[in-house]
Amino acid sequence: MGAILASLAFALVVVGAAVFACRRYAAAQAIAEEGARRLEGELHVVRRQMESLGHEMPAEMRSGMLRYSEVGRCPMVMGRIDMAALARSVADEALGEYPRSRVVIGDLPPAWGDPSLMTLAWTHFIGNALKYSSISPAPRIEISARRNAHVEYRIRDNGIGFDMANRDKLFRLFHRLHRADEYPGAGIGLAIAQLVVARHGGSVNAEGRSGEGAEFRFSLPLEARATATSP
């Protein structure tokens, strides 16, 4: 049964990603629309199979996969977002759990996107930085941005960092670089953040060094190029 659940989990991620890819290019290629409709049907079947086996799947994993699926499929309501105000609001709420930490937010250009989804992305990026810097003598998070061909937002912490050899694992579903008993979580937050950014036509990246902190970056287009419908 474990192998079946693992296969269904992998299928959900693969099909969901394929649906998203098809939708991104559907406006330019009519054939992608038909492909997206077929893949959406397959995704529905996979989700139903997962739900039927849900009582045997760990609750945290089941909840995480359904959340990931919903984030990838929900309609987007686009508008201008004050990213500085949004990041501050998310940080202030998260700091309730990390009273020793300090979050410094610089000048952040506004963005065009879905406020609810972008709040979710900031929640996971900031929450990740707070969690992995929490054992530092003076936990500090710095949030900044720079503008060139796109807008790049940066979240830097002085936490435990990571080995760059493992960078590709950071944004994968249920992949963790540290034990759950040391740093709790399902290993889904950064995967969701990446999905949100991708739906806005952007990209994510990260740099770090073990014991020396990490910097997570996400870039958004200067113009509205997001997928405004469900993928």
C-alpha positions in Angstrom: 0.0 0.0 0.0 2.9 2.3 0.7 4.1 2.0 -2.8 0.6 2.7 -4.2 0.4 5.9 -2.1 3.8 7.0 -3.2 2.9 6.4 -6.8 -0.3 8.4 -6.4 1.5 11.2 -4.7 4.1 11.4 -7.5 1.3 11.2 -10.1 -0.5 14.2 -8.5 2.6 16.3 -8.5 3.5 15.4 -12.1 0.0 15.8 -13.5 -0.5 19.1 -11.6 2.8 20.4 -13.0 1.8 19.3 -16.5 -1.5 21.0 -16.2 0.2 24.2 -15.1 2.6 24.0 -18.0 -0.1 23.5 -20.5 -2.2 26.4 -19.2 0.8 28.8 -19.3 1.0 28.4 -23.0 -2.6 27.9 -23.8 -3.1 31.4 -25.0 -0.4 30.9 -27.6 -1.1 27.4 -28.6 -4.7 26.1 -28.9 -3.5 22.5 -28.7 -2.4 23.2 -25.1 -6.0 23.9 -24.1 -7.1 20.4 -25.2 -4.1 18.9 -23.5 -4.8 20.9 -20.3 -8.4 19.6 -20.3 -7.3 16.0 -20.6 -4.7 16.4 -17.9 -7.3 18.1 -15.6 -9.4 15.0 -16.0 -6.5 12.8 -15.1 -5.7 15.0 -12.1 -9.3 14.7 -10.9 -9.0 10.9 -11.1 -5.8 10.9 -9.1 -7.2 13.1 -6.5 -10.3 10.9 -6.1 -8.0 7.9 -5.7 -5.9 9.6 -3.1 -9.0 10.6 -1.2 -10.3 7.1 -1.2 -7.0 5.9 0.3 -6.7 9.0 2.5 -7.4 7.1 5.8 -4.2 5.2 5.3 -2.1 8.3 4.3 -0.5 10.4 7.1 -2.8 13.3 7.8 0.0 15.9 7.4 1.0 14.5 4.1 -2.6 14.2 2.9 -3.3 17.8 3.9 -0.2 19.1 2.3 -0.8 17.4 -1.0 -4.4 18.7 -1.2 -3.2 22.2 -0.3 -0.5 22.1 -3.1 -3.1 20.9 -5.6 -5.6 23.7 -4.6 -2.9 26.4 -4.8 -2.1 25.2 -8.3 -5.7 25.2 -9.5 -7.5 28.1 -7.8 -8.5 31.1 -10.0 -6.4 34.2 -9.6 -7.8 37.7 -8.9 -5.1 40.1 -10.1 -4.3 43.5 -8.7 -1.6 45.8 -7.6 0.1 44.6 -4.4 2.0 46.8 -1.9 4.7 44.2 -1.3 6.3 46.2 1.6 3.1 46.4 3.5 2.3 42.7 2.8 5.7 41.5 3.9 5.5 43.5 7.1 2.0 42.2 7.9 3.1 38.6 7.4 6.3 39.2 9.4 4.5 40.8 12.3 2.1 37.9 12.6 4.9 35.3 12.3 7.0 37.1 14.9 4.5 36.1 17.6 6.0 32.6 17.5 9.6 33.9 17.3 9.8 36.9 19.8 13.6 36.9 19.8 13.8 37.5 16.1 14.1 40.7 14.2 12.8 41.3 10.7 14.2 44.3 8.7 12.3 45.2 5.6 13.8 47.5 3.0 12.2 49.3 0.1 10.1 46.8 -1.8 8.6 47.7 -5.2 4.9 46.9 -5.7 3.9 43.8 -7.7 1.0 42.8 -9.9 -0.6 39.6 -8.7 -3.1 37.7 -6.6 -3.0 39.1 -3.0 -4.1 35.9 -1.4 -1.6 33.7 -3.2 1.2 36.2 -2.7 0.4 36.4 1.0 0.8 32.6 1.0 4.2 32.9 -0.7 5.5 35.5 1.8 4.2 33.4 4.7 6.3 30.4 3.7 9.4 32.4 2.7 9.4 34.4 6.0 8.3 31.5 8.1 11.1 29.4 6.7 13.7 32.1 7.5 12.4 32.6 11.0 12.3 28.8 11.7 15.9 28.1 10.6 17.4 31.1 12.2 15.6 30.7 15.5 18.6 29.1 17.3 21.0 31.9 16.4 22.1 34.1 19.2 20.5 37.1 17.6 18.1 35.9 14.9 17.8 38.4 12.1 15.9 38.4 8.8 16.6 41.0 6.1 14.1 41.5 3.2 15.1 43.6 0.3 14.6 43.9 -3.5 16.3 45.0 -6.7 14.8 45.9 -10.0 16.3 45.3 -13.5 14.6 43.2 -16.2 12.4 42.0 -13.4 11.8 42.6 -9.7 13.8 40.3 -7.4 12.7 40.0 -3.8 15.2 38.6 -1.3 14.8 37.0 2.1 18.1 36.6 3.9 18.6 35.0 7.4 21.5 34.3 9.7 20.4 30.8 10.5 21.8 27.3 10.0 22.0 27.6 6.2 22.3 24.6 3.9 24.8 22.7 1.7 24.5 24.0 -1.9 24.8 20.5 -3.1 21.2 20.0 -1.7 19.8 23.2 -3.2 17.6 21.4 -5.8 15.8 19.6 -2.9 14.7 22.7 -1.2 11.6 23.3 -3.4 10.6 19.7 -3.8 7.4 18.3 -2.1 8.2 16.6 1.2 11.9 16.9 0.9 13.6 18.0 4.1 17.3 18.8 4.7 16.9 18.5 8.5 15.1 16.1 10.8 11.5 16.9 11.7 12.2 16.5 15.4 14.7 19.4 15.1 12.6 21.7 12.9 9.0 20.7 12.6 7.1 20.9 9.4 5.8 18.8 6.5 8.4 19.9 3.9 5.8 21.5 1.7 6.1 25.3 2.4 8.8 26.2 -0.1 7.2 24.0 -2.8 4.0 26.0 -2.4 5.9 29.3 -2.4 7.6 28.2 -5.7 4.2 27.2 -7.2 2.7 30.6 -6.3 5.7 32.4 -7.9 5.5 30.2 -11.0 1.8 31.0 -11.4 2.8 34.7 -11.5 5.3 34.1 -14.3 8.3 34.2 -12.0 11.1 32.0 -10.6 12.8 31.2 -7.3 16.4 30.6 -6.3 18.4 30.1 -3.1 21.9 30.4 -1.9 23.4 29.3 1.4 26.2 27.8 3.3 26.0 25.4 6.3 26.2 27.4 9.5 26.2 30.8 7.7 22.6 31.5 6.8 20.7 31.4 3.6 19.1 33.8 1.1 16.0 32.9 -0.8 15.0 35.0 -3.8 11.9 35.1 -6.0 11.6 37.2 -9.2 8.4 38.5 -10.8 8.0 40.1 -14.2 7.7 43.9 -14.4 4.6 43.5 -16.4 1.5 41.3 -15.7 2.3 38.0 -17.2 0.7 35.8 -14.6 -1.6 32.9 -15.3 -4.9 34.5 -14.2 -6.9 31.4 -14.5 -6.6 28.1 -12.9 -3.8 26.0 -14.5 
